[in-house]
Structure formats: structure tokens, C-alpha cells
Amino acid sequence: MLHEAGATTHAAPFAARFRSPFSRNTQFLSPDRKQTIFQIRLHQVGLVHAAVDPSKANGEQIKRMQFELYVHRIEIEGSSVLGFS
């Protein structure tokens, strides 16, 4: 599903790399970046759809893309201060 009205197909080569599910971790660090406050683990993430938002040629606006993902399982680990166990 890489084609949508108003979207270009430039996302197709990018999306092809992410057809197989993968896992990722995201850590949220303290302001001094020395301690992990909490982390989110995403398991079996896959790309459902990717599209480049329409824009004007030679415009000064930032090019934007939209991604639709699925996630099989999410784990949150973190500080009890935030209410996570």
C-alpha cells in the first residue's frame, strides 16, 4: 500500500527495506544524559504504509512523510518515579 491520492511513490524504495518486522528500543534519558529514566521496547514493528506529503516545487517548507506502522508488543521499563515497574 504505497500509493495514495496526492502522495508520490518516492517512499517505495525506503519502504521496501522495512517490509520484514523488526524490534527497536527507545531510551528516555535524564537531562544530563547519564541515566535512563525509562525505555520503550517495540517488538515486531512493521511498515503498513509510507507516503510523501504533497508540497510545492522549490518551496521553503520542510518535506514531510507519513508512516503507518503496526506493533505486535510494547514493553515499558522504567523508574518507579514515573509509575512504571
Steps between C-alpha positions, in 0.01 A plus 500: 500500500743767387269690271253757624333799340726803522804297607802424287669162468843616622425316823499163322880433514507604867200287589643194325777486763243473782265233373629246753408562865777624730542596868625829646571659839458868584661635817390822667799650679540739791593861409869422556467196269670271753200308632217323320170616646296242308508308176242377256558174313305444181487140377414391148453847354401507135423762240144504369516818290745779416423813298661833419266788579426729205715814480574781259807486280783724623300579812674586825285272710641183651424182306286268710420130486227299664557149633243251619651224715377198689649377828442148627615563859616800708696479825564800725777479758588788722527689817240447770490881525304500175272220617669228292617177657 
